Structures are given as C-alpha cells and as structure tokens.
Amino acid sequence: MTVCVCVCVCVCSVPGQHRSLGPSISKVRSLKMDKKVWTEDLIQLFLVLGNERANQFWAANVPPSEALNPASSSEERRRYIIAKYREGKYRRYHPLFGNQGELDNALCINVQSNDVCETLALIFCGADVNCETGVPDLPSPSALATYHGQNLQVEFLNQNRNTEIPRSETKVAMHPEHYVPPPSITHNGFLFKTASMARPITERKNKEEFSRRWCVLNDGHFNYYESDKNATPNGGLKMREIVCLAVNPPETHGYDHSFEIYSDAERLYLFGTDNPETMREWVKSIAKSFIPPCAEELLQQDFERIGRLRYKDPLNLESSRVGWFCLAASTLHVCLEDGHGQDSIHLQKLLELSRDNDVLVLVERGRTLYIEAERKLDFHGWAASIQRAAGSSGDTLSQQQLTEGDIPVIVERCIHYITRYGLTSEGIYRKSGVNSKIAALLEAFRRDARSVWLKDGEQQVDDVSNVLKRFFRDIEEGLFSQEADSWLSTTAVVDESRRISQYQHLFNNLPRVNKATLRTLVNHLYCVQKFSEMNQMNLHNLAIVFGPTLFQTDGKDYNAGRVVEDLIQHYVTIFHVNQHQLKRQLDEITYIIKLRDNLNPKTGPASGDFICTVYLEEKKETAEQHVKIPATMTAAELTFEILDRRKMNVKEKDYWCCFEINEKEETERPLHYQERVLPIVHSLGMDSHLLVKKHYNMEAMLVYLASKVDMSKHGMLKFREERSLLGLTTGSFNDRYFMLNHTSLRLYKDVRSNRPEKEWPVKCLKVYQGIKKKLRPPTCWGLTIIYESEKPEKQEKQQCYLCCDTQTEMREWFATFLSIQSGQLWPAEWGKSRATSRSAPLDARLGNVSLIPLRGSENEMRNSVAAFTADPLALLRNL
C-alpha cells in the first residue's frame, strides 16, 4: 500500500517505484507496521478523496499510448509514475495556474470550506502550503482551516507541508473576495438517446430509433444508464472530450426537442425529449461543464451551436490556434486565443463566405478569418450552420443579407443599378417586366444576395425595378413594421408641421434595419422624381405605385399613397438631410446621365476611343469619373486628367499612379506611366476597374533600384502554381529558389539545383501585388504572376503565386520586375510631365460637350484644361 503526497491509494506490484520518488513526492506506509500513521482524520481523508477523485486531477490528461495496463512492464510503470507525480505531466491544470498570488489567495479561501479536491488542485498547481494569509492571528492556511474546524483540510495540508512544486516567490496579503472556486455542475434525469454515429445526421430520426436512458452529469463526466436503478453506466463521455454542442430546431426528429453532442473521437450523440424545459436545463448544464472560463461569456447567448474550432488569421497563416465559437441566430460570437473578451461576426453582413475543402473563409471589411476542419464531423455541422445563418432565407427585413449600413443587399443593388441605368427610362417602376426573369432574379437574391451582381446588358431596367417592388410587397411585417396603421392615420393630420413631426416620431421608432432601408428608398424615389421630365414619374405617380407596395394593401386605401407622397415631398425635413450633400448627389447623377446620353460610343467618340469609369482613391459612386480613352492615352495622362478634374494639389513627393484593380483576385497593379491605357481598358473583366491613388511604395522602390548595380534578383520564395482538378483549385505553397534577370524568371527546386524546373520569359509576365485570401497564402506579402504565351499558334496562359517573408522583400522583387520590363519606373521631372500632358485641339468636341484635350499644342491644352478645372459641370449646363 502506497501513500502518495497526492493522498492517493495505489495498489501495485512495485512499491519500490514509489519509494524511488523520494519522501517529498511519495510516502510508502504499511497498514500493519505503521499503525501510528493511520489516524482517524487520514482515513476519512482517504475515503473522501479515493483513487477516482484523485486521478481526476493527476491522470486527467493521460494519452492512450502512455496509459498503464495489467501487462505493463516495470520500466513502463516507472516512467508513468515519474511522469504522473514528479513531472505532473497528466494533471488537470487549474484556471489560476501560473498566477502565484491568486493561487495562494484561493488556497486561503478554500481551506475554510470542506472542498478537499479543490485544495488538492490548488496545491499541486503551485499554491504555497505555507503562504502568508495576511491575518496576523491566523498566519498560515493550516491555521485558517483549524480555526474553521476543517480537520480534513488540516490533515491534507500537514501531509503536503514539504511538497516539491515549482512556484514563484511572492508574499502578498490575501484578498478573499477575488476568488470563487469553480462550481461543480451536476444534473440528472431521463432522456431519449439514439446509438452514437460517426457521420452527420441527414435524415429525420423517428421515436422508435430512440431509447430511454437515465443520464447523470457529475464531476466532469456525463454517463447514461439503462435505468435510474442501475449502478453501471451503458456509456458516457468526459466533459473535456466534448468539442461541440448543437441544439436542433423544434420537431427536427421524432421527439420535439433534441440536441447533439460531438466528441473529439469523431462521434455524434443525439438526445431528445418532448419537454422544452428539460432540454434547456440539459443544454445549459452540459455547456457550462465543457466551456472554459475564458469563454464563459458565450454561455449568455441563446445559441444553436457552441464549441471549439481551430482558426487562422491573415497575420499568422503558418499556424492555427484554438478558439471558442458560439452561433446565435445570424451572429457568430467568438473568443479567440490571445483575444480580449468576446468578439462578434455578423454573418449577414459578410463580404464573402466561401468553403475551400476543409477551410471556411469569412471575409468582413478589414478582417478575414479562416476556420479549419480539425475534425470533419463537427466541422461539417459548423460550416452548414454558418452558411445557412449567413443566407437570405429569412422573411423579414432584419433576416436578409445586409450591407454595413444595415440595408438589405437586394435593395442596395437594385437601387444602385436603376440609378446608373434607369433614371431616364420612361415609366420606370410603372412598366412591367418579364415575369420569368423577375422570378428568377428574385429567387437568386433570396438564395444568396451576395453572389448576385446586376450588370448593364445582362439585366433589363424594368425587370430590376419590378424585383425591388415585389421584394417590398412580399416582405413579412412590411417596411413599416407593426406601426403601419399609425403611418396611415397620420395623413389625417391637417397641420403640415404636426404631420411632419408625427412622421419623424414614427420613423425614429422603427427597427434599425427598417429605418436604414426606408431612408435609402425614399432618397432614391426623391432622386427619381427629380428627373420626371425624362422618366415621366413625378411625385404623384411614384406615390400611386409605391403606396400599395410598401403598405402591402390592395390599392383601395388611398392613404398609403399619401404617406409615400408626404415622405418624398418632405424628404429633407423628415429625415434631416444635409442639403449640400443632396445637391452634390443630384449633380453627380446629372453628370452621369448627360455623359451617357452625349458620349454614347455609337454616335459620339471617334473610332478607337472608349468611355471608361475611373475612380479616385476608392471605389464609390462619389469618386467616379467617366473619361474618354483615346488610343494614344498613357497612364500618366489619365492620372493627370483625374487629378485636374478634382483640383487635386500634388506635392513633390506624391507619387500618384493609375492602378488596375481586380476585386475577385484581390490583386492590384500600378500601370507604368508610359503604358497605354486603352488595351488595359479592353482587357478589364467585370470584377476589375481602374483607380487613381497614391503609390506609397514608389519612393522606397526608387531608392532600392538606385542602389543596385546589376538589375537582377534571386532568393527563396514560397511558390504555388494554379492547377485545376475536376474544376477545383488544388496545390499548396512550397519553398523554391528563384532567379530573375533581364530575360527570364527561373524556378529551381533549391539553391543547389543546377537545372531549373520552370522558366518564363520576363516580357510575357504580368505581375500583380496581392494573392486572393481563399488560397491561404502563408504570409501577407505576395505576388500573383500571369504568364501569356506570345505564340499565336499556341495560346497558353499560366498563373502562379509567390509569397515573401517581409514587405520589404516583396517590394524589392516587384521593383525589379517592373524595372526589367519597363525601364525607368518614374519620370525624372514629374511636374514637367504633368504640364506637357495637357494638350489637345480646342475644337475637340463631342456634340456640344468640350472634351479634355489629350494631344495638341501647349496653348490649346492649357486653355481647355483650365476651363474644365474651373467648373467640371459648367460644360454640361448648356446642353
């Protein structure tokens, strides 16, 4: 019989193994020869603790490969005992582990109670048995326990007075209020259970497939028995083995309420009951038992799924970390490793949600999160639940996929399309579209609004306008929520100021999404009626169309139209609109309409010219510039024109460039200042655009190139080649050695290789900064390289990706590529280049609209640019 410091009784064939640990670790005593040792308190202590409870601490984390069995050799037992007691390898770490002051404080509090198991955990995680209590009359934990009559605590402390546990040296006064021992969760009752399974549940389980079981949750174990009379469980789980708890919607299976438990052994356990209160109590108790203290905030949510997952973030893609996740409605609550408190991801506002094999990619504005499949079984459930929660399957406004401004994506995209292409369409919103196209488009929006992009030529204006109307007509609870009758009755208020005040009151009481949506829609209708001379949709006509639609009436209640008419007519007052911003918005719409009408390629631009939308600094409507692109226009000339239109002052060290942006590939490329723009415009896809902005890396690139004697570069990079297998992108990033010179880019397996694995001519390469996140690049600093063969008889296109370890390294590779391909990166005299670019004959007009001259004498271009710079809209006012 061996008496260990842990106060654990072990019956084994080799007590010598315990003696070898030394008396400060293990004390071996005989039941017959050491009778004086066996006091009544020590015997009671053994009865309270016992092997099972002691091993819940000392053997909480024994790997199956290291566990003992009856056939274990003496050497295996020796290694196990040393690891268990001397090294504490398998112990269950206390939440306060590593915080010496808090451990000592917790010990002083706990010895005043009868919870000896908690005292064991505190001492063997570092609490000092002889720490100072801060109470002069009771200077030690043993004195505190004696004072409070806790004899077993005193016995335990005395047995472990000389324990060899590493701890930091701290002596501080104790503060009992800072510590509360973790609660022991217990619960029991009958549940109905199916057999455990190793694959997702895809079919409804009938009642006949469930068996009634007595279930007990106690001391970190969840066991189920044949009945409440049985002492031996049929099976069970340790709480630390649970990785996910999922609550099914009512009536998913034969029993009205059910939940699923997923274990780290890739097993799924399904339990059911007809009593909703019973299920709530079980779900609450199980969740409390396996969620750690660092993530206990998640338990406050009304979750449908909670558990742990592995994740990566873009700042550290090389290693994954453990996080605790909780899905409640359309919000994913997260407690990440090294995070501070709880964070939330609004799934309906995601910019992108995609699944690449066993990785779920969630993209918000300014943040990307990669959730990995550590175990396929629970990951499949997480992925399906998150994708469902992020969808547009809801029937109310707040359940739609939303923009950052809380506007349904379908509403924003339809309004944006009609503003650009339909404001001059006669009878807009009054004319019918093609029913089959309307239904198909509406269904596409409801299925996944994020993936629907409306494009000129692919959709018709009347189809899109009817999709918007039908959406508002069918939405559950309507745009005006439960207060629709109050809105309608407001029309009876005769005094205009009182009526407007009542509208403002009702608007302020609307739910958040309804408020944002109503404001956006009325702003749009206000703009539509401002162009009624062209579209024939004045205030009254819009009210007739949208009154019954928004209030979901049959058209017999004329008050519905009067409300819409009031909202449009008094838009500025009711919604507190900034009139300067509204005027600017209308001016820009006017500008777009007149450009579209007067710069139509069919009648306007000369052969070879093209009308292109270019953005300044960021892609948004207010930053749009519509520019005629002649065949000879360079990137520098286009940049100058955009800057001149917006009267931008350029300083000496401001490196303004025109960038080719590819949103789908998440890449960008600065055009060389002498590069012709028209070929780039013709090659742009639907997800690409031109953007003029500052090149913040240009100065560093110029300094680097100025220091180089030989225009070449070599080094190790992480390489991935774009390959397609059955339509899926495959491949991973691997270390390869690259050499770049004035003729080619060569790839070698390593630095010692003599023969390149691949070689590409530099002149056939197009290099972009950035790599799309779904490829999971190992670093943030990457280049996307596209190779296109020059041979007309063999058109070949390849795409690969290079990742650098630092931003400086990426900048040097990119600068070398550009220098080899284009020579000088930046004109020596930028100011003179800007001046000489402003030239074109004064009579270069399209209809009655003067164009920005891009060629011609210096006087001609100076006069023309000066006129346009003074007032860009003045040229359009005489049309």
N, C-alpha and C positions, 0 to 999 in steps of 0.2 A: 504494500500500500504506500503510495507516494503523496505527500502533502506538498503542493506547489505554492509558490508565492501568490499565484492566482487563486488560491484556495479551490483547487480543482482536484478531484479524486480520480486517479487514473489507475486502472488495473492492467498491468503489463508484465511481460516476462523478463524485462531487463531494467530493474530499478537502478542498476548501475548507470544507465544512460542519464537518469535524472540527477544522480549524485554528481556526475561529471560536470553538471552545470554550475556547481558551487552553491553554498548555503544562501548566498544573496539572491539566487534565482529559484532554487528548488530545495525544499526541506523534506527529506525522507524520514518517516517515523513509523515505528511498528505499533500495531494495535495492542500487543501484549507487553512488550518490553518498555514502551514509553507511555505508561498509563497516566503519568502526571501531565502529559501534553494535552490529553483529551479532556478538556474542561467542558462544562455544560454549554457555555457560550460558543465554543468552537464547533461542537457537534451540531448545535442549532444553525450555526453559520453554514455548515456543510449541507444541512437539509434545505436551507433557503436557496443557496446557490445551486449546488449539484452540477454534474457534468454538462447537462444540456444547456443550462443558462450560462455557465462559464464559457462554454465553447461558442455560444452565440457572439461572444466578444473575441476570444482567442482564435477561433477557427472560422471566422465569418467569411474569409476570402481564400479558402484553400482551393487551388486549381485541381481539377480531377487527376491530372498527371502526377501530382505530388501527394495525393491522399493516401493514407495507410490502408492496408487490408490484412486479413489474417495471415497471408503468405509473405508479407513484407519481411525483408532481411533485417538483421541487427544494424547494418550500416544505413539502410533506408530509414529505420526508426531513429537512429542517432541524428541524421541530417534533419529529419522532420521536427524532432524535439528542439534542436538548436534553433531552427528557423522560427518555430512557433513561439518559444518562450524567451530565448536570448535576443533574437532579432525582432521579434514582434511582427513577423512578415505577414501573417494572416489575420491580424487583429482588425476589428472594426473601428475605424478612426472616428473620434468624437468630433462634432462640429466645431469645437473650440480648439482643436489640435493646432499647435504652433503659436498660440496666444497664451504665454505663461501666466500673465496677470489674471486673465479671465478664467483660466483653468483653476488656479488657486482660489479665486473668488468663488467659483462654482462649487468647489470641494467644501469650502467652509459652510456654504448654504446647505448642501445636500446631506452632510453628516448629521444635520439636525432632524432629518427625516429617517424613515426605515428603508429607503431605496438603496440597498447594498449593491445592486447591479450597476446603478449609475455611478456609485463611488468607485467600483472596480474599473469602469470605463475611463473615469477621470484620472485615476492614479496611473494607470498603465498607458495613458496618452500624454503623461507629462506633469500632472498636478503634483505638487510637493506635499508629501505627507506631513512634513514638519514646517509648513509655511506659516507666516505670521498672520494672525486673524485681524489685527487692528483693535482688538478688545483687550485691554490690559489684564482684566481678571481671568480671561479665557484665552491665553496666548496661542494655543495650537488647535488644530481640528479635533484631536482626541479630547481635549478639554471641553470643546463645544459639544461633542457627542455625549460625553459623560454628563454634562450639565442638563442636556435634554433627555437623558435616560435612554439613549440608543446604545444598548450594550453590544449588539452585533456589530454596529459601526465601530465601536471602540476596539472590539476583538480584531476586526479586519484591519484597522489602522495599525494596531500593535504588531500583527503578523507581518505587515509590509513596511515597517518603520525604516528598514535598510534596503529598500528596493533600488535596483540599478536601472534607473530610467533617465535617459538624457533630457536635460531641461535647461533653459536659460536662467541665469541668476537675476531674479527680480524680487524686491521686497517692497510691497506697496500695501497700503491699507485696503481692506476688503470693503466692497460695496454690495451688499446682498441684493439690492433692487436691480442690479444689472443682469442677473442670471435667473432663468427659469428652466428647469430640467425639461428635456423634450418629452412630450406626452406619449404614453403607451396607448396605441389605438387598439381597441377591442370591439368586436361586433360579431353577432351570430344570428342565425335564422335559416329558414328554408328557402332554397332557390331551385330553379329547374335548369339542368345543365345538359348540353349535348356532349358527345365524345370530342376530345380535342382533335385538331386537324392541322395539317402542315401547308394548307393552301387557302387563299381567300374564299370567303363565302359568297357565292354568286347566285344562289337560289334561296327562296323562302324556306325556312325550316318549320315544319308543322309541329303541333304539340306532341304528336306521337314520337317524335325524334328526341324529345327531352326526357330526362329522368329526374325525379325529385331527390334532392340531396340536402343534408344538414351541413351548413357551411359555417366555419369558425375562422375569424381573423383575430390573431393574438400574437404578441411578441414578434412581429415581423414575419409571421407565417400565415398563409391562407390555405386551410385544409377543408376538404369536403368528405362527408361520411355517408354511409348507406342510410342511417337514420340518427336521430339525436340520442339513441341508446347505445350506439356503437362506440367503442373506445379506440379502434384502429381506423385511421382515415383511408379512403379509397385512393386518394391522391392529394396533391397540393402544390403550392408554389411559395417560394420565399419572395418577400417583397422586393428585394434587390434584383430579382430575376425579371421583374416586370419592366417592360420598356414602353408600353403604350396601353392606354385605357380609352376605349371608344364607346360612345353612347349612341345607339341606333335610334332613328326616328320611330315614333309610336307605330305599332302594327306592322313593323318590318317582318316579324316572324309570327309564329303561332301564338306566342304569348305577347300581350300588348306592348310590354316594355322589356327591352333587352340591352345588354352591354357585352362588349368583347374585351378580353384581356390577351395581350400579346407578350410572349416571353422572349428572352434573348436566345433561347434554344430553337427559335423559329416555330413555335407552336401557338395556336389560337384557341382560346377557351370562350365558349358562348354560354351566357347565363340569361335566364328570362324569368319574368314574374308578371302577374296581372295587376299588381298593386304598385301604382306610381311612387307612393311614399317609400315603400320597401326598396325600390330600385334607387331612389335618390339617396337614401341612407347608406346603401352599399357602395354606390359610386363615390360618395363623399368620403367614406371611411377608407376605401382602397386607395383613392388618390392621395389622401393625407399620409398614408403609410409608405408610399414609394417615391413621392416627390420630395426632393431635398429642401432644407431650409432656405437655400439661396434662391429657390424658385417658388416659394410658398405663396407669393403674390398671385401666381396663376390660378390658385385654388379659388380665388374670389370670382372668377369668371364662370358663366353658365356655359360650360364647354361641351362640345360634341366629341372632341378628341384631345388627349393630353399625353405627353410622354417625352422621351429624349430622342434626339436625332443628331447626326454628325453634319457639320456645315463648314463651308469655307467662305471667306470674303475676299474681294479683289486685292486687298493689301497683303494677303498671305495665302496664296493659292497652292503652296507647296505642301502644307499640312492641314489636315482637318481637325476640328475641335468639337467638343460635345456641348450641345445646347438643349434647353428645355423649352418645348413648344406647346402652345395651347390654342386650339381653333375654336372660336366662339362666333357664330353667325358668319359674317364676311370679314372678320378681323383675325389675323394671326398674331397672338401675343407671344413674345419671345423673351427668354432670359438666357443671354449668350454668355459663354465663358469670357472672363475678364470684363464683362459688361457692368454697368452701374444701374441696377434696378431693372425694371421691365420696359420693354420696347414693344411697339405695335406696328404691324404692316396691314394697311387697308387694301385687301386683295382686289376689291372692285376698282381701285384707283391705280393698279399696276400698269406700267407702260408696256411690259412684256411678261408673259408667263409661258415658259416652254419646258419640255421634258426631253432631255438628250440621254438615252439609255437609262442609266441609274442615277441621273442627276436632275433635280428640279431647279430651274433658274427663275428667280423672282427679281424683276428689274423695277425699281422705283426711280423717281427723279433724284439723282445724286447718290443712289445706293443700289448695289446688286448683291444678292445672297444666293449661294449655291447650297442646296440641301442634298446630301448624298445618301445612297442606299447602303447603310451598314448591314442591314438585314432586309431581304427582299419582301418578306411577308408584311411587316408593318409599314414599310416604305410605300408599297402598292396602295395601302389604305390611305396613308397621308396624301400621296400625290392625287388620288382620285377625289378626296375630300377638298383639298385646296383648290383644285381645278374647278370643282363644282361650285365652291363658295365664291370664286372669282368670276363666275359666269353671269350672264344676263337673264337668268331663268326666273327671276322674281317678277311679281305682278304689280308692285308699287314703285314709285319713283326712287325711293331710297334703296331699293333692291337691284337697281340697274348698275351696270358698269359705269363708273363716274370719272370725270376729269378731276384735276386738282382743285378746281373751283366748285366742286360738288354739282356739276351739271351732267346729266346722262350723256354718255358718249354719242348715242344716236342723235340726240338733239343738237349737240355742238357740230357734228359733222354734216348734218343736213343743212343747218343754218349757214355754215361756212361755204358749202357748195352753192347754195342758192344766192348768197351774197356775191360770190365771184362770177357766177354764170347765169343767174336767173332774175336779177332785179329789173332788167329791161324787158323780160318776157311778158307779153301781153296776157292778162288774165291769170297771172301767177297765183296759185292757191285756189283759183276758181275753176280752172280747167281740170278735167280728169286725165289720169294717166292710163297705162296698160295694166289691167288688174293682175295678170300673171306675174309681171315684172315687179309690181308693188308688193305682192305677197311674198315673192322670193327674196326681195331685198329686206323686207321687214323680218322675215324668218332668219336671214343671215345675221342681222343686227341682234336679234334675240338670242341666237346661238352663241355668238362671240363678237360683240360690237367692236372690240379692239382690233380685230382682224379685217374689218370692212373699211376700205378706202374708196371714196367716191371720186371718180375721175371724169373729166370732160371728154365726151365721146363715147364712154362706156355706159354712162347712165344719162337719162333724159331729165330735164328740169322738172317736168310735170310729174314724173314718177317719184322723184325725190320729195317734192312738195307734198304729195299725197301720202308718202310714208310718214312724214312728220305729223300730218293731220291725223292719220289713223293711229299712230302711237298715242297721241294725247286723247283720242276718243276712247281707246281701249284700256288705258292705264287704270289699274284698280285704285279706288278712292279719289281719282281725278287730280288735277293740278291744284285745286283749291281745298283739297283735303276734306275734313268733316265740316268745314265752315262755309261750304258753297252757298247755302241758303242765306247766310249773313251777307255775303257779297252781293247776291241778287237783290236782297231787300234794301241795300244801301242806295240803289238807284232812285228810291222813293224820296230821299232827302233832297229837298228843293234847293237849299242854300249850297252854292258850289263849294265854298271854303269848308263847310261842315262835311260835305260829301267826300272831299279830298282827304280830310283829316280821318274820316272813318275808314277809307281805303288804306291809308297809311297804317292805321291801327291793326286792321286785318292782315296786312302784309307782314308786319312785324311779328304776328302770332303764328305765322305759317312755320311748318318744319323747315329745317335748314336746307335740305335739297329742294323742296318746293319753292322756297324763297329765291335761291340762286337760279332755278330754272325759269320761274316767272319773270324775273328781272331780265334774263337773257332773251327770252321770247319776245317780250314787249319792246325791248331795244331793237330787235330785228324787225318787228312789224312797224315800228316808228320809222325805220330806215326805208322799208318797202313803200310806205305811203308818201315819203318824201320824193319818190320818183314816179308818182302816179301818172304824170304826163306821158310817160313811156309805157308803164305796165297797166294802166287803167284801174289800178287797185287803190282807191282813195280810202280815207278813214272809214266811211260808211260801208264800203264793200268788204273791207277786211273784217269789220265787226260782224257783218252778216255771216261770213264764212266761219270765223273762229269762235263766235259766241256759242253756238250749239256744240262745237267740237270740244272746247275746253270745259264746258259745264256738262257735257255728255247728256244733252237734252234732245228732244225730237224736233226742235226748231220752233215750237209753239210759244215758248217763253221768251218774249222779246227783251226781257230784262238782261238775258245773257249777252245779247249783242250790245246793249247799252253799257254794261260793265266793261267789255273789251274796248268799246269806243272811248269811254272815260279814261281807261288806263293808257291808251295810246295818246289821246289828246293831252292829257296832263302828265305824261311820262316824266318830264323833267322835275316836276314838283313832287309827285307821289314817291318817286324813287331817289330823290335828292341827287340828281345827275349833275355832274360838272359840265356846264355848257361849253366851256372851251374844249374839253376832250370830245364832247359830242360833235362840235363843229369840225374838229380835226378828223374824226371818223367819217363824217359825211363828205368832207373834201377828198379824202383818200378814196372813198368809194366812187365819187365823181371822176376822179383821175383815172381809176381803173376802167370804168365804163367807157370813157372817151378814148382811152388808149386802145381798148378792144375794138371800138367802133371805127376808129380812124387809122389804126395801124394794123389793119387786117392784112395778112400776107397775100390774100387773093387780089387785093386792089392797091395795097399800099407799098410795102418795101420793094426795092428793086431786086432783080434776080440775084440770088446768092445771099441776101440779107435775111435775118431771122430775128423774131421778137423773143426775148428771154427774160424771165424773172430772176433778179439778183437780189440777195438780201445783204443788209448792212449789220454786221456784228452778231446778229442772232436771227434765227428763222421765226418770224412772226409777221402778221399782216401789216403792222405799222412800220416794219422795216423793209417792206417790198419796194423794189424799183424795177420797172419794166423798161428794158433797154433794147434798142435795135442793134443787132450784132452784124456789122459788115464782115466780109470775108477776110479783110486785112487787119481787123482789130486785134491788138495784143492784150495780154493780161494786165499790163501796166496801164494801157489806155482805158480799159474798162474800170480799173481801180480808181484812176483819176476822175473819171466821169461820175462814179457813185459818190466819191468824196466831195466833188464840186456841187452836186445836186443838193447834198445835205449841209453844205457850207462848213465842212469839217476842217479845222485848223490842224495842219500836220507839222509836228516838231521835227527837229533834226534827227533824233534817234527813234522816230516812229517808223517801224517797218510795216507799212500797210500792204497786204497781198490779197490776191483773189484765190480762194480755196475751192477745190472740188470736194464736196461733202457727200459721202454715201451713208445714209442713215441705217440701211439694212445691214451693211457690213461693218458699221461703226468705225469707219475709216475716214481720213481726210488727206488731201494732197495739195500743197501750195503750188500754184502754177508758176512756172518761170516767167519773169517779167517780159520776155520776148516771145513767149508761147502764144500761138494763135488761138483765139477763144472759140471760133465757130466750130471747128472739129470736135472740141470738148462738149459744146452745147448739143451737137447732134448725137453724141455718144452717151449722153446722160440718160440713166434709167428713171423709172417712176420714183425710186427712193433716193435720188440724187438731186443736188442743187448746187448753185454757185453762191459763195458767201465771201464778202469782203470784210476782213478783220485784220487786226494787228498780228504780226508774226513775232511772238515773244522769244522764240529761239534763234531768230536770224542773227542777232549780234554775236551770240556765243558760237554759232556755226561759222561766221566770218572770221572770228578770232582763231578758231581751230584750224581752218583752212589756210590762214595766213602763216601759221607756224609749220605747215607741212612742206617738205621738200619734194617728196615723191607722192603723187596722187594715187595712193593705193591703201588698202587696209586688210588686215587678217586677224583672226581670233576665233574663240569658241563661242557658239551661239546655240540656243535651243531651237530645234528645227521641227516643223511639222508640214507634211505635204497634204494637200487637199485630195482625198481619194473618195470615191463613191462606190459603195457596195449595196446593191439592191435598193438604190435611192437614198441610202443613209450615209452621212459623212462619217468616215472612220479615220483611225490613226491617232497618234499621240505625239507629244513633244519629246525629242531626244537630242542629246548633246552631239554636235557636229562641228567640224573645223571648216571655216570659210576663208577664201582668198578672193579679194576684189581688186582688179586692176583696170586699166583704161579700155580693155577689150572684153573681159568676161568676168562672171561670178562663178567660182568653182566651189564645190562641196566635197569635203574629204571625211572619211569615217572618223579619223582622229588626226592629231598633229603629226604622227609618224608616218601616215599613209603617203605613198608616192603617186598613186593614181587617183584622180577624182572620181567620185561616184556619179556626179552630175556636173554639167557645165552649161551656163546660159550666156548668150551674147548680151552685153550691157545695154546696147541700143534697142533691144527688143523687150526690155523690162520696164514696167511701170510700178513705182514704189509708193506705197501709202503708209501713213502713220496710223497705228492702231490695229487691233485684232478684235473680232467680234467675241463678246464675252461668253457666248454659249460654247465656244471651243475650249474654255477653261485654260487660257494661257497661264503658264507658271509664274509670270511676272507682269507688271503693269506696262512695261516698256517694250512694245512690239511693232513690227513692220509687216505689212501684207504686200507680197510681191506677186505681180501678174506677168506672165510671160506669154507673148503672142508671136507666133512664127511669121516671118516676112514672106515665106514661100507661098505664092498664090495657089499652087497645085496641092499644097498640104497645109491647110489651115489648122493650126494647133494652138490650144490655149491651156496653160497650166497655172495653178495658184498654190502658193506656199506661204509659210509664216515663219518669221524669225523673232525670237524673244531675247532681249538683252537683260543683263543683271541690273543696270542702272540707267537713269535717264540720260546721263552724260554719254554713256556708251551708245545708246540708241541715236542720240543727236549726232555723234561722230560718224556712225555708219550712214545715216540719212544724208548728212552733208557731203560725204564722199560720193555717194550715188549721184546726187544732183550735180556736183562739180564735174564728175566724169561725163555725165550725159549732156549737160548744158553749158559747161564752162563757167563764166562769171555768174555768181549767184545773185548779185545785187548791183545795179548801175552805180558807177563811181560818183556821179553827180545827180542825186535823186531829184533835187529841186529843178535842175535844168530839164531833166527827162519829163517832169510833170508839165513844165511850160511848153515844151516843144510838142507835147502830145495833143494839145488843144487846137486842132486845125481841121477846117472843112469849109467848103464854099458856103457863103451866106444864103444862097438860094436853095440850099439843100432842104427842101420842104416836102412834107407828105400831106397832100391836100392843103389845108390851111395851117398845119402844125409845123413849126420850126423844129428841126432835129438838132441834136448836139453834133456839131461838126467834128469829125474824126480825122479828116485829111484836108489839105489846102494850105494857103499861106498863113503866116503868123497873125497878120491883122484880122483876117477872116475869123480864125478860131477864137481870137481874144474877144472880139465883139460878140460872137454868138454865145460863148460860154458865160460872159459877163451878164448878158441878158437873161439867160436861163437861171444863173445862180441867184440873181436878184429876186426872182419870184418864179419857182418852178411851175406854178399853176396859172400864171398870167398868160402863158402861151395858149391855154385851153379855153380861156374865158370868152374869146370871140368866136368860138365855133358855133 
